[in-house]
Amino acid sequence: MKRRIFVGGSILGVAVLLAGGSAWTAPRQAAGGDAAKEIVLIAPTGLHMSVDQLAPDFTAKTGYTIKGTYAASGLIKKKVISGDPFDVAILLLPIDDAFPSGNLVQSSVKPLGSVPIALAVKKGAPQPDISTPDALKQTLLAAKVIAYPHGAPGAASALSVDDTLNKLGISDQVLPKVKMGGAANVAKGDADYALAFQNEITDPGVDIVGPLPAAVSTPTPIVVVISSHATNPEVAKALAEFLASSAAKAVYKSKGMIPAS
């Protein structure tokens, strides 16, 4: 069922990208000092910190607060397909299987960037060599315990790591010593290394060694897309363009993503 928001009798202006995405213009706020309204965003957990940092600026410019729901990337895509209510979604590619649901405006897809898988060690611990595929292979084979969410439903990072292990030809040797989870296991000393999307490694008890070699670990693209049932399509468009702006991409870069050009 479509939800509708009526705003003080005036129509919000359409947000537009300027200079190839380098800037954007906010919709005009409704006259009369109306209280801030909500725009619903669903996104992977790794984007939570970035959106939190960006949200006050969006609210200041539009009068709308971002109501975010965050979960594993695969679960976010399932919410889209199942028709859960949202206005804007941030999704990891591929999303071709989500379009037949009719819940996304396919023409609204905008690239935000991509995120690599990175390796983390306990804070202050010696950092292993992962600069080449062979160096990474030897590092993983020498580890006693490796933490990553292998087998967890909706964990796109796990699928990426599984693919890397297959490319290295060491799945059979590594999987028996995998501890499901993330960087917290390394911080507690329960694992030698953690493998996760770089923007999801936020535990202060670990150090990021760096992203895995691109030859065996392709960064995963991330896009923003508007719901075909958005409560206010103009505000949804404004949020999507704001999240794809140069200012937003600078924040993504600071959090470990590779911003789209």
C-alpha positions in Angstrom: 0.0 0.0 0.0 1.4 3.4 -0.9 2.0 5.8 1.9 1.5 9.5 1.4 2.9 12.5 3.1 1.3 15.9 2.7 3.6 18.8 3.4 2.1 22.1 4.5 0.3 22.7 1.3 3.5 23.3 -0.7 5.2 21.0 -3.2 8.8 20.0 -2.5 11.3 21.0 -5.2 13.1 18.2 -7.0 16.7 17.6 -5.9 19.1 17.7 -8.8 22.7 16.6 -9.2 25.1 19.3 -10.4 28.4 19.0 -12.1 28.3 15.3 -12.5 27.3 14.5 -9.0 29.7 17.0 -7.3 26.8 18.9 -5.6 23.1 18.7 -5.1 20.2 21.1 -4.4 17.9 20.3 -1.5 14.1 20.4 -1.9 12.6 23.6 -0.4 11.4 23.1 3.1 7.7 23.6 3.7 6.7 27.0 4.9 5.5 27.6 8.4 8.4 25.8 10.3 6.8 22.3 10.2 8.5 19.7 12.3 11.0 17.5 10.6 9.6 14.4 8.9 11.1 11.0 8.3 12.4 9.4 5.1 13.0 5.6 5.5 16.4 4.2 4.4 17.4 0.6 4.5 21.1 -0.2 4.2 23.8 -2.7 5.0 25.4 -2.5 8.4 28.7 -1.3 7.0 27.0 2.0 5.8 25.6 2.8 9.3 28.4 5.0 10.4 28.6 6.9 7.1 24.9 7.6 7.1 25.0 8.7 10.7 27.7 11.2 9.9 25.8 12.5 6.8 22.3 12.6 8.2 22.4 16.0 10.1 23.4 17.8 6.9 20.5 16.2 5.0 18.1 17.1 7.8 19.3 20.7 8.0 18.8 21.2 4.2 15.5 19.4 3.8 13.7 19.2 7.2 13.6 15.4 6.9 15.3 13.0 9.2 16.7 9.8 7.9 15.1 6.8 9.7 17.6 4.0 9.0 17.3 0.2 9.2 20.6 -1.7 9.0 21.2 -5.4 8.6 23.4 -7.8 6.6 23.4 -6.9 2.9 21.6 -10.0 1.8 18.8 -9.5 4.4 18.4 -5.9 3.1 17.9 -7.2 -0.4 15.3 -9.7 0.9 13.4 -6.8 2.5 13.3 -5.1 -0.9 12.0 -8.2 -2.7 9.5 -9.0 0.0 8.0 -5.5 -0.2 8.9 -4.2 3.3 8.2 -0.5 3.4 11.1 1.8 2.6 11.8 5.0 0.6 15.4 4.5 -0.4 17.7 1.5 -0.3 21.5 1.0 -0.3 22.3 -2.3 -1.8 25.3 -4.4 -2.8 25.4 -5.7 -6.3 24.2 -7.8 -7.9 20.5 -6.8 -7.6 19.1 -8.0 -10.9 17.0 -10.5 -8.9 15.3 -7.6 -7.0 13.9 -5.8 -10.0 11.2 -8.3 -10.9 9.6 -7.6 -7.5 8.5 -4.2 -8.8 9.6 -2.5 -5.6 12.5 -0.6 -7.1 12.8 2.3 -9.6 15.4 0.7 -11.9 16.2 4.0 -13.6 17.1 5.6 -10.2 20.1 3.3 -9.5 23.2 5.4 -8.7 26.7 4.0 -7.8 28.1 5.0 -4.5 31.4 3.1 -4.7 32.7 -0.4 -3.8 34.1 -2.0 -0.7 37.0 -4.4 -0.5 37.5 -7.4 1.8 40.3 -6.5 4.3 42.3 -8.5 6.9 42.5 -7.4 10.5 44.8 -8.4 13.4 44.7 -7.7 17.1 45.8 -4.2 17.8 49.6 -3.9 18.0 50.2 -7.4 16.7 52.7 -8.1 13.9 51.1 -7.5 10.5 51.4 -10.4 8.0 52.2 -10.0 4.3 49.1 -10.0 2.2 50.5 -8.0 -0.7 50.2 -10.7 -3.3 47.9 -13.7 -3.8 50.8 -16.1 -2.8 51.6 -14.1 0.3 48.0 -14.0 1.3 47.7 -17.8 0.7 50.7 -18.5 3.0 49.4 -16.1 5.7 46.0 -17.9 5.8 47.5 -21.3 5.8 49.7 -20.4 8.7 46.9 -19.1 10.8 45.4 -21.2 13.6 41.9 -19.5 13.6 40.4 -17.2 11.1 37.2 -15.2 11.8 34.6 -14.4 9.1 30.9 -15.1 8.8 31.1 -18.3 6.7 27.6 -19.7 6.3 25.8 -16.8 7.9 22.6 -16.0 6.0 22.7 -12.7 4.1 26.5 -12.1 4.7 27.8 -10.9 1.3 31.3 -10.6 2.8 31.3 -14.3 3.5 30.5 -15.1 -0.1 33.3 -12.8 -1.2 35.8 -14.5 1.2 34.6 -18.0 0.1 35.3 -17.0 -3.5 38.8 -15.8 -2.6 39.6 -19.1 -0.8 38.4 -21.0 -3.9 40.6 -18.8 -6.2 43.6 -19.5 -3.9 42.8 -23.2 -3.9 42.8 -23.4 0.0 39.2 -23.8 0.9 39.6 -27.3 2.3 42.5 -26.3 4.5 41.1 -23.0 5.8 37.4 -23.8 6.4 38.1 -26.2 9.3 39.7 -23.4 11.3 37.1 -20.8 10.6 35.4 -19.2 13.6 32.1 -17.5 12.6 32.0 -13.9 13.4 34.1 -10.8 12.8 36.8 -8.5 14.2 35.6 -8.9 17.8 37.0 -12.4 17.8 40.4 -11.1 17.0 40.2 -8.3 19.6 39.4 -10.9 22.2 42.3 -13.1 21.1 40.0 -15.9 19.9 41.2 -15.7 16.3 44.5 -14.7 14.5 42.8 -12.8 11.7 39.4 -11.5 10.7 38.3 -11.1 7.1 35.4 -8.6 6.5 34.3 -5.7 4.3 36.8 -3.0 5.2 34.0 -0.5 6.1 32.6 -3.0 8.7 35.9 -3.4 10.6 35.3 -0.8 13.3 36.4 -2.6 16.5 39.0 -0.4 18.3 40.8 -3.6 19.4 42.1 -4.4 15.9 44.3 -3.0 13.2 43.4 -3.2 9.6 46.4 -4.7 7.6 44.8 -3.7 4.3 42.5 -4.9 1.5 43.1 -8.4 0.0 44.9 -8.4 -3.4 42.5 -7.5 -6.2 43.6 -10.4 -8.3 41.8 -12.8 -5.9 39.3 -10.5 -4.2 37.2 -8.1 -6.3 35.7 -5.1 -4.3 31.9 -5.4 -4.2 29.9 -2.5 -5.8 27.4 -0.6 -3.8 24.4 1.4 -5.2 21.5 3.5 -3.9 18.1 3.1 -5.4 14.6 4.6 -4.8 11.5 2.5 -3.8 8.7 2.5 -6.4 6.4 3.0 -3.4 8.2 5.9 -1.8 6.0 8.0 0.4 7.4 11.2 -1.2 9.3 10.5 -4.4 10.8 13.9 -4.6 12.3 13.6 -1.1 13.4 10.1 -1.8 15.2 11.4 -5.0 16.8 14.1 -2.9 18.2 11.6 -0.4 19.4 9.3 -3.2 21.3 12.1 -4.9 22.6 13.4 -1.5 24.0 9.9 -0.8 25.6 9.9 -4.2 27.1 13.4 -3.9 30.8 14.1 -3.8 30.6 15.1 -0.1 29.0 11.8 0.8 31.6 9.9 -1.2 34.4 11.6 0.8 32.8 10.2 3.9 32.6 6.7 2.4 36.3 6.9 1.6 37.1 7.8 5.2 35.2 4.7 6.3 37.1 2.3 4.0 35.1 2.3 0.8 36.4 3.1 -2.7 34.1 5.9 -3.8 32.6 5.9 -7.3 34.2 8.3 -9.7 
